[in-house]
Amino acid sequence: MKKGFTAVFERDGGWYIAYCAEIPGANGQGKTKEEARQSLAEAIALIPEDCREDALRVLIREYD
């Protein structure tokens, strides 16, 4: 099952800035709205990987 998130787009000069309020730290940007959406989607996909890596670093330090 896919989970949907809310993407918020803002215009800043010649750029679109995108963020997701449900996922702090997930941001994207692009010259077009579609580029910003894709950038945001890639950022959202990286969040679980980053969290997993952070958790592993904590576990390794605890058992060292």
Distance bins in CASP14 RR format, pairs under 12 A and 6 or more apart:
PFRMAT RR
TARGET T0000
AUTHOR 0000-0000-0000
RMODE 2
METHOD distances of the structure
MODEL  1
2 41 0 0 0 0 0 1 0 0 0 0 0
2 44 0 0 0 0 0 1 0 0 0 0 0
3 20 0 0 0 0 0 1 0 0 0 0 0
3 22 0 0 0 0 1 0 0 0 0 0 0
3 23 0 0 0 0 0 1 0 0 0 0 0
3 44 0 0 0 0 1 0 0 0 0 0 0
3 45 0 0 0 0 0 1 0 0 0 0 0
3 48 0 0 0 0 0 1 0 0 0 0 0
4 20 0 0 0 0 1 0 0 0 0 0 0
4 22 0 0 0 0 1 0 0 0 0 0 0
4 23 0 0 0 0 0 1 0 0 0 0 0
4 41 0 0 0 0 0 1 0 0 0 0 0
4 44 0 0 0 0 1 0 0 0 0 0 0
5 18 0 0 0 0 0 1 0 0 0 0 0
5 19 0 0 0 0 0 1 0 0 0 0 0
5 20 1 0 1 0 0 0 0 0 0 0 0
5 21 0 0 0 0 1 0 0 0 0 0 0
5 22 1 0 1 0 0 0 0 0 0 0 0
5 23 1 0 0 1 0 0 0 0 0 0 0
5 26 0 0 0 0 1 0 0 0 0 0 0
5 37 0 0 0 0 0 1 0 0 0 0 0
5 40 0 0 0 0 1 0 0 0 0 0 0
5 41 0 0 0 0 1 0 0 0 0 0 0
5 43 0 0 0 0 0 1 0 0 0 0 0
5 44 1 0 0 1 0 0 0 0 0 0 0
5 45 0 0 0 0 0 1 0 0 0 0 0
5 47 0 0 0 0 0 1 0 0 0 0 0
6 18 0 0 0 0 0 1 0 0 0 0 0
6 19 0 0 0 0 1 0 0 0 0 0 0
6 20 1 0 0 1 0 0 0 0 0 0 0
6 21 1 0 0 1 0 0 0 0 0 0 0
6 22 1 0 0 1 0 0 0 0 0 0 0
6 23 0 0 0 0 1 0 0 0 0 0 0
6 26 0 0 0 0 0 1 0 0 0 0 0
6 40 0 0 0 0 0 1 0 0 0 0 0
6 44 0 0 0 0 0 1 0 0 0 0 0
7 16 0 0 0 0 0 1 0 0 0 0 0
7 17 0 0 0 0 0 1 0 0 0 0 0
7 18 1 0 1 0 0 0 0 0 0 0 0
7 19 1 0 0 1 0 0 0 0 0 0 0
7 20 1 0 1 0 0 0 0 0 0 0 0
7 21 0 0 0 0 1 0 0 0 0 0 0
7 22 0 0 0 0 1 0 0 0 0 0 0
7 23 0 0 0 0 0 1 0 0 0 0 0
7 26 0 0 0 0 1 0 0 0 0 0 0
7 27 0 0 0 0 0 1 0 0 0 0 0
7 28 0 0 0 0 1 0 0 0 0 0 0
7 33 0 0 0 0 1 0 0 0 0 0 0
7 34 0 0 0 0 0 1 0 0 0 0 0
7 36 0 0 0 0 1 0 0 0 0 0 0
7 37 1 0 0 1 0 0 0 0 0 0 0
7 38 0 0 0 0 0 1 0 0 0 0 0
7 39 0 0 0 0 0 1 0 0 0 0 0
7 40 1 0 1 0 0 0 0 0 0 0 0
7 41 0 0 0 0 1 0 0 0 0 0 0
7 43 0 0 0 0 0 1 0 0 0 0 0
7 44 0 0 0 0 1 0 0 0 0 0 0
8 16 0 0 0 0 0 1 0 0 0 0 0
8 17 0 0 0 0 1 0 0 0 0 0 0
8 18 1 0 0 1 0 0 0 0 0 0 0
8 19 1 0 1 0 0 0 0 0 0 0 0
8 20 1 0 0 1 0 0 0 0 0 0 0
8 21 1 0 0 1 0 0 0 0 0 0 0
8 22 0 0 0 0 0 1 0 0 0 0 0
8 23 0 0 0 0 0 1 0 0 0 0 0
8 26 0 0 0 0 0 1 0 0 0 0 0
8 27 0 0 0 0 0 1 0 0 0 0 0
8 28 0 0 0 0 0 1 0 0 0 0 0
8 33 0 0 0 0 0 1 0 0 0 0 0
8 36 0 0 0 0 0 1 0 0 0 0 0
8 37 0 0 0 0 0 1 0 0 0 0 0
8 40 0 0 0 0 1 0 0 0 0 0 0
9 15 0 0 0 0 0 1 0 0 0 0 0
9 16 1 0 1 0 0 0 0 0 0 0 0
9 17 1 0 0 1 0 0 0 0 0 0 0
9 18 1 0 1 0 0 0 0 0 0 0 0
9 19 0 0 0 0 1 0 0 0 0 0 0
9 20 0 0 0 0 0 1 0 0 0 0 0
9 27 0 0 0 0 0 1 0 0 0 0 0
9 28 0 0 0 0 1 0 0 0 0 0 0
9 29 0 0 0 0 0 1 0 0 0 0 0
9 30 0 0 0 0 1 0 0 0 0 0 0
9 32 0 0 0 0 0 1 0 0 0 0 0
9 33 1 0 1 0 0 0 0 0 0 0 0
9 34 0 0 0 0 0 1 0 0 0 0 0
9 35 0 0 0 0 0 1 0 0 0 0 0
9 36 1 0 0 1 0 0 0 0 0 0 0
9 37 1 0 0 1 0 0 0 0 0 0 0
9 39 0 0 0 0 0 1 0 0 0 0 0
9 40 0 0 0 0 1 0 0 0 0 0 0
10 16 1 0 0 1 0 0 0 0 0 0 0
10 17 1 0 1 0 0 0 0 0 0 0 0
10 18 1 0 0 1 0 0 0 0 0 0 0
10 19 0 0 0 0 1 0 0 0 0 0 0
10 27 0 0 0 0 0 1 0 0 0 0 0
10 28 0 0 0 0 0 1 0 0 0 0 0
10 29 0 0 0 0 1 0 0 0 0 0 0
10 30 0 0 0 0 0 1 0 0 0 0 0
10 33 0 0 0 0 0 1 0 0 0 0 0
10 36 0 0 0 0 1 0 0 0 0 0 0
10 40 0 0 0 0 0 1 0 0 0 0 0
11 17 1 0 0 1 0 0 0 0 0 0 0
11 18 0 0 0 0 0 1 0 0 0 0 0
11 29 0 0 0 0 0 1 0 0 0 0 0
11 30 0 0 0 0 0 1 0 0 0 0 0
11 31 0 0 0 0 0 1 0 0 0 0 0
11 32 0 0 0 0 0 1 0 0 0 0 0
11 33 0 0 0 0 1 0 0 0 0 0 0
11 36 0 0 0 0 1 0 0 0 0 0 0
12 18 0 0 0 0 0 1 0 0 0 0 0
12 19 0 0 0 0 0 1 0 0 0 0 0
12 27 0 0 0 0 0 1 0 0 0 0 0
12 28 0 0 0 0 0 1 0 0 0 0 0
12 29 0 0 0 0 1 0 0 0 0 0 0
12 30 0 0 0 0 1 0 0 0 0 0 0
12 31 0 0 0 0 0 1 0 0 0 0 0
12 36 0 0 0 0 0 1 0 0 0 0 0
13 29 0 0 0 0 0 1 0 0 0 0 0
13 30 0 0 0 0 0 1 0 0 0 0 0
13 31 0 0 0 0 0 1 0 0 0 0 0
14 29 0 0 0 0 0 1 0 0 0 0 0
14 30 0 0 0 0 1 0 0 0 0 0 0
14 31 1 0 0 1 0 0 0 0 0 0 0
14 32 0 0 0 0 1 0 0 0 0 0 0
14 33 0 0 0 0 0 1 0 0 0 0 0
14 35 0 0 0 0 0 1 0 0 0 0 0
14 36 0 0 0 0 0 1 0 0 0 0 0
15 27 0 0 0 0 0 1 0 0 0 0 0
15 28 0 0 0 0 1 0 0 0 0 0 0
15 29 1 0 1 0 0 0 0 0 0 0 0
15 30 1 0 1 0 0 0 0 0 0 0 0
15 31 1 0 0 1 0 0 0 0 0 0 0
15 32 0 0 0 0 1 0 0 0 0 0 0
15 33 0 0 0 0 0 1 0 0 0 0 0
15 35 0 0 0 0 1 0 0 0 0 0 0
15 36 1 0 0 1 0 0 0 0 0 0 0
15 39 0 0 0 0 0 1 0 0 0 0 0
16 27 0 0 0 0 0 1 0 0 0 0 0
16 28 0 0 0 0 1 0 0 0 0 0 0
16 29 1 0 0 1 0 0 0 0 0 0 0
16 30 1 0 1 0 0 0 0 0 0 0 0
16 31 1 0 0 1 0 0 0 0 0 0 0
16 32 1 0 0 1 0 0 0 0 0 0 0
16 33 1 0 1 0 0 0 0 0 0 0 0
16 34 0 0 0 0 1 0 0 0 0 0 0
16 35 1 0 0 1 0 0 0 0 0 0 0
16 36 1 1 0 0 0 0 0 0 0 0 0
16 37 0 0 0 0 1 0 0 0 0 0 0
16 38 0 0 0 0 0 1 0 0 0 0 0
16 39 0 0 0 0 1 0 0 0 0 0 0
16 40 0 0 0 0 1 0 0 0 0 0 0
17 27 1 0 0 1 0 0 0 0 0 0 0
17 28 1 0 0 1 0 0 0 0 0 0 0
17 29 1 0 1 0 0 0 0 0 0 0 0
17 30 1 0 0 1 0 0 0 0 0 0 0
17 31 0 0 0 0 0 1 0 0 0 0 0
17 33 0 0 0 0 0 1 0 0 0 0 0
17 35 0 0 0 0 0 1 0 0 0 0 0
17 36 1 0 0 1 0 0 0 0 0 0 0
17 37 0 0 0 0 0 1 0 0 0 0 0
17 39 0 0 0 0 1 0 0 0 0 0 0
17 40 0 0 0 0 1 0 0 0 0 0 0
17 43 0 0 0 0 0 1 0 0 0 0 0
18 25 0 0 0 0 0 1 0 0 0 0 0
18 26 0 0 0 0 1 0 0 0 0 0 0
18 27 1 0 0 1 0 0 0 0 0 0 0
18 28 1 0 1 0 0 0 0 0 0 0 0
18 29 1 0 0 1 0 0 0 0 0 0 0
18 30 1 0 0 1 0 0 0 0 0 0 0
18 32 0 0 0 0 0 1 0 0 0 0 0
18 33 0 0 0 0 1 0 0 0 0 0 0
18 34 0 0 0 0 0 1 0 0 0 0 0
18 35 0 0 0 0 1 0 0 0 0 0 0
18 36 1 0 1 0 0 0 0 0 0 0 0
18 37 1 0 0 1 0 0 0 0 0 0 0
18 38 0 0 0 0 1 0 0 0 0 0 0
18 39 1 0 0 1 0 0 0 0 0 0 0
18 40 1 0 1 0 0 0 0 0 0 0 0
18 41 0 0 0 0 1 0 0 0 0 0 0
18 42 0 0 0 0 0 1 0 0 0 0 0
18 43 0 0 0 0 1 0 0 0 0 0 0
18 44 0 0 0 0 0 1 0 0 0 0 0
19 25 1 0 0 1 0 0 0 0 0 0 0
19 26 1 0 0 1 0 0 0 0 0 0 0
19 27 1 0 1 0 0 0 0 0 0 0 0
19 28 1 0 0 1 0 0 0 0 0 0 0
19 29 0 0 0 0 1 0 0 0 0 0 0
19 36 0 0 0 0 1 0 0 0 0 0 0
19 37 0 0 0 0 0 1 0 0 0 0 0
19 39 0 0 0 0 0 1 0 0 0 0 0
19 40 1 0 0 1 0 0 0 0 0 0 0
19 43 0 0 0 0 1 0 0 0 0 0 0
19 44 0 0 0 0 0 1 0 0 0 0 0
20 26 1 0 1 0 0 0 0 0 0 0 0
20 27 1 0 0 1 0 0 0 0 0 0 0
20 28 0 0 0 0 1 0 0 0 0 0 0
20 36 0 0 0 0 0 1 0 0 0 0 0
20 37 0 0 0 0 0 1 0 0 0 0 0
20 39 0 0 0 0 0 1 0 0 0 0 0
20 40 1 0 0 1 0 0 0 0 0 0 0
20 41 0 0 0 0 1 0 0 0 0 0 0
20 42 0 0 0 0 0 1 0 0 0 0 0
20 43 0 0 0 0 1 0 0 0 0 0 0
20 44 1 0 0 1 0 0 0 0 0 0 0
20 45 0 0 0 0 0 1 0 0 0 0 0
20 47 0 0 0 0 1 0 0 0 0 0 0
21 27 0 0 0 0 0 1 0 0 0 0 0
21 40 0 0 0 0 0 1 0 0 0 0 0
21 44 0 0 0 0 0 1 0 0 0 0 0
22 40 0 0 0 0 0 1 0 0 0 0 0
22 44 0 0 0 0 1 0 0 0 0 0 0
22 47 0 0 0 0 0 1 0 0 0 0 0
23 40 0 0 0 0 1 0 0 0 0 0 0
23 41 0 0 0 0 0 1 0 0 0 0 0
23 43 0 0 0 0 1 0 0 0 0 0 0
23 44 1 0 1 0 0 0 0 0 0 0 0
23 45 0 0 0 0 0 1 0 0 0 0 0
23 46 0 0 0 0 0 1 0 0 0 0 0
23 47 1 0 1 0 0 0 0 0 0 0 0
23 48 0 0 0 0 1 0 0 0 0 0 0
23 50 0 0 0 0 0 1 0 0 0 0 0
23 51 0 0 0 0 0 1 0 0 0 0 0
24 43 0 0 0 0 0 1 0 0 0 0 0
24 44 0 0 0 0 0 1 0 0 0 0 0
24 47 0 0 0 0 1 0 0 0 0 0 0
24 50 0 0 0 0 0 1 0 0 0 0 0
24 51 0 0 0 0 0 1 0 0 0 0 0
25 40 0 0 0 0 0 1 0 0 0 0 0
25 43 1 0 0 1 0 0 0 0 0 0 0
25 44 0 0 0 0 1 0 0 0 0 0 0
25 46 0 0 0 0 0 1 0 0 0 0 0
25 47 1 0 0 1 0 0 0 0 0 0 0
25 50 0 0 0 0 1 0 0 0 0 0 0
25 51 0 0 0 0 0 1 0 0 0 0 0
26 37 0 0 0 0 0 1 0 0 0 0 0
26 39 0 0 0 0 0 1 0 0 0 0 0
26 40 1 0 0 1 0 0 0 0 0 0 0
26 41 0 0 0 0 1 0 0 0 0 0 0
26 42 0 0 0 0 1 0 0 0 0 0 0
26 43 1 0 1 0 0 0 0 0 0 0 0
26 44 1 0 1 0 0 0 0 0 0 0 0
26 45 0 0 0 0 1 0 0 0 0 0 0
26 46 0 0 0 0 1 0 0 0 0 0 0
26 47 1 0 0 1 0 0 0 0 0 0 0
26 48 0 0 0 0 0 1 0 0 0 0 0
26 50 0 0 0 0 0 1 0 0 0 0 0
26 51 0 0 0 0 0 1 0 0 0 0 0
27 36 0 0 0 0 1 0 0 0 0 0 0
27 37 0 0 0 0 0 1 0 0 0 0 0
27 39 0 0 0 0 1 0 0 0 0 0 0
27 40 1 0 0 1 0 0 0 0 0 0 0
27 41 0 0 0 0 0 1 0 0 0 0 0
27 42 0 0 0 0 0 1 0 0 0 0 0
27 43 1 0 0 1 0 0 0 0 0 0 0
27 44 0 0 0 0 1 0 0 0 0 0 0
27 46 0 0 0 0 0 1 0 0 0 0 0
27 47 0 0 0 0 0 1 0 0 0 0 0
28 34 0 0 0 0 0 1 0 0 0 0 0
28 35 0 0 0 0 1 0 0 0 0 0 0
28 36 1 0 1 0 0 0 0 0 0 0 0
28 37 0 0 0 0 1 0 0 0 0 0 0
28 38 0 0 0 0 1 0 0 0 0 0 0
28 39 1 1 0 0 0 0 0 0 0 0 0
28 40 1 0 1 0 0 0 0 0 0 0 0
28 41 0 0 0 0 1 0 0 0 0 0 0
28 42 0 0 0 0 1 0 0 0 0 0 0
28 43 1 0 1 0 0 0 0 0 0 0 0
28 44 0 0 0 0 1 0 0 0 0 0 0
28 45 0 0 0 0 0 1 0 0 0 0 0
28 46 0 0 0 0 0 1 0 0 0 0 0
29 35 1 0 0 1 0 0 0 0 0 0 0
29 36 1 0 1 0 0 0 0 0 0 0 0
29 37 0 0 0 0 0 1 0 0 0 0 0
29 38 0 0 0 0 0 1 0 0 0 0 0
29 39 1 0 1 0 0 0 0 0 0 0 0
29 40 0 0 0 0 1 0 0 0 0 0 0
29 42 0 0 0 0 0 1 0 0 0 0 0
29 43 0 0 0 0 1 0 0 0 0 0 0
30 36 1 0 1 0 0 0 0 0 0 0 0
30 37 0 0 0 0 1 0 0 0 0 0 0
30 38 0 0 0 0 1 0 0 0 0 0 0
30 39 1 0 1 0 0 0 0 0 0 0 0
30 40 0 0 0 0 1 0 0 0 0 0 0
30 42 0 0 0 0 0 1 0 0 0 0 0
30 43 0 0 0 0 0 1 0 0 0 0 0
31 38 0 0 0 0 0 1 0 0 0 0 0
31 39 0 0 0 0 0 1 0 0 0 0 0
32 38 0 0 0 0 1 0 0 0 0 0 0
32 39 0 0 0 0 0 1 0 0 0 0 0
33 39 0 0 0 0 0 1 0 0 0 0 0
33 40 0 0 0 0 0 1 0 0 0 0 0
34 40 0 0 0 0 0 1 0 0 0 0 0
34 41 0 0 0 0 0 1 0 0 0 0 0
35 41 0 0 0 0 0 1 0 0 0 0 0
35 42 0 0 0 0 0 1 0 0 0 0 0
36 42 0 0 0 0 0 1 0 0 0 0 0
36 43 0 0 0 0 0 1 0 0 0 0 0
37 43 0 0 0 0 0 1 0 0 0 0 0
37 44 0 0 0 0 0 1 0 0 0 0 0
38 44 0 0 0 0 0 1 0 0 0 0 0
38 45 0 0 0 0 0 1 0 0 0 0 0
39 45 0 0 0 0 0 1 0 0 0 0 0
39 46 0 0 0 0 0 1 0 0 0 0 0
40 46 0 0 0 0 0 1 0 0 0 0 0
40 47 0 0 0 0 0 1 0 0 0 0 0
41 47 0 0 0 0 0 1 0 0 0 0 0
42 49 0 0 0 0 0 1 0 0 0 0 0
43 49 0 0 0 0 0 1 0 0 0 0 0
43 50 0 0 0 0 1 0 0 0 0 0 0
44 50 0 0 0 0 0 1 0 0 0 0 0
46 52 0 0 0 0 0 1 0 0 0 0 0
46 53 0 0 0 0 0 1 0 0 0 0 0
47 53 0 0 0 0 0 1 0 0 0 0 0
47 54 0 0 0 0 0 1 0 0 0 0 0
48 54 0 0 0 0 0 1 0 0 0 0 0
48 55 0 0 0 0 0 1 0 0 0 0 0
49 55 0 0 0 0 0 1 0 0 0 0 0
49 56 0 0 0 0 0 1 0 0 0 0 0
50 56 0 0 0 0 0 1 0 0 0 0 0
50 57 0 0 0 0 0 1 0 0 0 0 0
51 57 0 0 0 0 0 1 0 0 0 0 0
51 58 0 0 0 0 0 1 0 0 0 0 0
52 58 0 0 0 0 0 1 0 0 0 0 0
52 59 0 0 0 0 0 1 0 0 0 0 0
53 59 0 0 0 0 0 1 0 0 0 0 0
53 60 0 0 0 0 0 1 0 0 0 0 0
54 60 0 0 0 0 0 1 0 0 0 0 0
54 61 0 0 0 0 0 1 0 0 0 0 0
55 61 0 0 0 0 0 1 0 0 0 0 0
55 62 0 0 0 0 0 1 0 0 0 0 0
56 62 0 0 0 0 0 1 0 0 0 0 0
56 63 0 0 0 0 0 1 0 0 0 0 0
57 63 0 0 0 0 0 1 0 0 0 0 0
57 64 0 0 0 0 0 1 0 0 0 0 0
58 64 0 0 0 0 0 1 0 0 0 0 0
END
